[in-house]
């Protein structure tokens, strides 16, 4: 069992290992396995990368993100200018029809609304938007419309979990009702917990995932 000092060192090492992150700008505090990230980074993507890196570390039981974003001068845009960049990204996205997605920008915060057929389309859009210079936060209000039966979705998700080598599928219970997937059971790390949730989101017609997994 790792103590807080070892967890902190492992998180710092993982941040330093990730080339997306300027680790010297990120501070780490740990109390009983609960990690808090502090400091300031230059982009929203760096903030997300720091979160992802922290979740990969064994022993991290929860994460509080207090990182601020200090945009460099060359990335500072008016909301109108940022909205144009976001619209350009949406128009060139091949996984979803741009006319189904609306983006509103206020003080660098991008709010996305609209309806999609699959969660992978939502994830693809979010991944692209978080790489746009000038973005300080993304609020996802997009929805996915269900198209298949609950039993079919449940079977497909269970099959996917069984196929994934990095997931201990026997420790996970899956229930589906009206497009909402509920996950119960245990995971070895926050990263595995995220992987299980993403596998559930990949099911056809999944509109929501309730992640009740606990670390075990």
C-alpha positions, 0 to 999 in steps of 0.5 A: 500500500503506497503512502501519500509521499510515494503517491505524490512522487509517482504523480510528479514523475508521471507528469514529468514523463508526459510530453504534453505537460509542462510539469514545472507549472503543476503542484501536487498535494496528497491526503489519504490518496486524494490528489489535488492539482494546483498551479497554472498551465497555458492551455486547456489541453495541458489541464486535461493531460495533467488530469489524465496523467494523475489518474494513471497513477496507482494509489490515486483514489480521487482527484481535485483539479484546481489548475488555472489556465493562463493563456499566452498572449498569442492564444488570447482571442475575442469570443468572436475570434474563438467562435470562428475557430471552433466553427471551423473545427466542427465543419471539418469534423468527419465523424459528425454532421456540424449542422447538428452541433451548436457552439456558444463562446463566452469568456473563452468557455465553449458550450456545446449543444446538439444531438448525436447518434453515437458517443464516439462522435461526442468524444471526437468533437470534445477531443478536437475542441480541447486542442483549440488555442484560446479555449479555457473550458468546455461545457458538454451539453450534447446528447446521444439518442438511443436506437437499439434495445437495452438487452442488445446494448448490455450484451455488447458492452459486456462483450467489449469489457471481456475483450479488453485485456486491461480491464478485469471484466469479472469485477464489473456488473452492467445494467442498461435502462432506457439508454442509461448504463449503470456500472457497479463493481471494482476497478484497480485504478482511476484510469481503469475506471475511466477505461470501463466507462469509455467502453460503456459509452461506446455501446450503440444508443448509450445516452448516459453512464452512471459510474458507481465503480469503486476502487478495490 
